[in-house]
Amino acid sequence: MNFNALRFAGIEPDILVEYDSSGYEVGFVSAGLGVSITNEIIAREYAAFELQAKPVEPSALYHYVAVWQRGRVFSNALEASLEAILSAFRPLPQVEPNVLPIKGTLRRSRSSSSTYPD
C-alpha cells in the first residue's frame, strides 16, 4: 500500500526486500540496510532502537474493505456484525460544538501572576 502512494507521486521505489513483519523492518533499518516506510504507531515503537523518523506529508490514505467468502449467505448475526463494522467507518455528521460561557470571576494565584477562572 505504501509503495502505491510513492508510485502515485511518480516515484518508483527500488525494493530490495519485502516482508510482513515490523520486527524485520526495524532490524534491517537498524543494520543500515536502507530506509522503510511505516505508520507512526509502529515508528513510536522503534524509539528504543535510536532510529530517526520524519513524517511523510501529505500522508497516504488507507482505504479499508470488508472481505467474505464469495456467495456466502449471511446469518442475521453475521449481517448485523457486518453492518456494525461498516457503520463504524461511516463519517459522522458535522455538528456545531456547544460552547458554554465561562462563569465566575478571575482571581490571582498566590504562587504566580497567572489568572484562572473560578
C-alpha positions as CSV (number, residue, x, y, z in Angstrom):
1,M,0.0,0.0,0.0
2,N,2.8,2.4,0.8
3,F,4.5,1.6,-2.5
4,N,1.4,2.6,-4.3
5,A,1.5,6.0,-2.6
6,L,5.1,6.5,-3.9
7,R,4.1,5.4,-7.4
8,F,1.1,7.8,-7.4
9,A,3.6,10.6,-6.6
10,G,5.7,9.5,-9.6
11,I,8.4,7.7,-7.7
12,E,9.3,4.1,-8.4
13,P,10.8,2.6,-5.3
14,D,13.9,0.4,-5.6
15,I,12.7,-2.5,-3.4
16,L,15.4,-4.7,-2.0
17,V,13.4,-6.7,0.5
18,E,9.7,-7.1,1.2
19,Y,8.4,-8.6,4.4
20,D,5.2,-8.8,6.5
21,S,6.7,-8.3,10.0
22,S,7.6,-5.0,11.6
23,G,10.3,-6.9,13.5
24,Y,12.2,-7.4,10.3
25,E,11.7,-3.8,9.3
26,V,13.4,-2.4,12.4
27,G,16.2,-5.0,12.1
28,F,17.0,-4.1,8.5
29,V,16.9,-0.4,9.2
30,S,19.0,-0.6,12.4
31,A,21.6,-2.6,10.5
32,G,21.9,0.2,8.0
33,L,20.3,-1.7,5.1
34,G,18.1,1.1,3.9
35,V,15.0,3.1,4.9
36,S,11.5,2.0,5.4
37,I,8.0,3.5,5.2
38,T,5.7,2.6,8.1
39,N,3.0,4.2,10.1
40,E,3.5,6.5,13.1
41,I,2.3,3.9,15.7
42,I,4.9,1.4,14.6
43,A,7.5,4.2,14.4
44,R,6.9,5.1,18.0
45,E,7.7,1.5,19.0
46,Y,11.1,1.9,17.3
47,A,12.2,4.7,19.7
48,A,14.2,2.1,21.7
49,F,16.3,1.4,18.6
50,E,17.5,5.1,18.3
51,L,16.2,5.4,14.7
52,Q,15.2,8.7,13.2
53,A,11.8,9.3,11.8
54,K,10.2,12.0,9.7
55,P,6.5,12.3,8.8
56,V,5.7,12.0,5.2
57,E,3.4,14.8,4.1
58,P,0.8,14.5,2.7
59,S,0.4,11.2,4.4
60,A,-1.0,8.2,2.5
61,L,-4.7,7.3,2.9
62,Y,-5.7,3.8,3.6
63,H,-8.9,2.5,2.1
64,Y,-10.4,-0.4,4.1
65,V,-12.7,-3.0,2.7
66,A,-14.7,-5.8,4.3
67,V,-14.0,-9.3,2.8
68,W,-16.0,-12.5,3.0
69,Q,-16.5,-15.8,1.0
70,R,-18.0,-15.3,-2.4
71,G,-21.6,-16.4,-2.5
72,R,-21.9,-16.7,1.3
73,V,-25.4,-16.3,2.7
74,F,-25.2,-14.3,5.9
75,S,-27.0,-15.3,9.1
76,N,-28.8,-12.5,10.8
77,A,-26.0,-12.3,13.4
78,L,-23.3,-12.0,10.7
79,E,-25.4,-9.5,8.7
80,A,-25.7,-7.3,11.9
81,S,-22.0,-7.7,12.6
82,L,-21.0,-6.6,9.1
83,E,-23.4,-3.6,9.3
84,A,-21.9,-2.6,12.7
85,I,-18.4,-2.8,11.2
86,L,-19.3,-0.7,8.2
87,S,-21.2,1.8,10.2
88,A,-18.1,2.3,12.4
89,F,-16.3,3.7,9.4
90,R,-19.0,6.0,8.1
91,P,-18.3,9.7,8.5
92,L,-20.0,11.3,11.4
93,P,-22.4,14.2,10.7
94,Q,-20.7,17.6,11.3
95,V,-22.3,19.2,14.4
96,E,-21.6,22.6,15.7
97,P,-19.8,22.3,19.1
98,N,-21.6,23.6,22.2
99,V,-19.6,26.4,23.6
100,L,-20.5,27.2,27.2
101,P,-19.7,30.6,28.7
102,I,-17.1,30.7,31.4
103,K,-18.7,31.7,34.7
104,G,-17.0,33.2,37.7
105,T,-14.5,35.9,38.2
106,L,-10.8,35.9,37.6
107,R,-8.5,35.7,40.6
108,R,-4.8,35.8,41.0
109,S,-3.0,32.7,42.2
110,R,-0.7,33.2,45.3
111,S,2.1,31.3,43.6
112,S,2.1,33.0,40.2
113,S,0.8,36.0,38.5
114,S,-1.4,34.0,36.1
115,T,-5.1,34.4,36.3
116,Y,-7.5,31.5,36.3
117,P,-11.3,31.3,36.1
118,D,-13.1,30.2,39.2
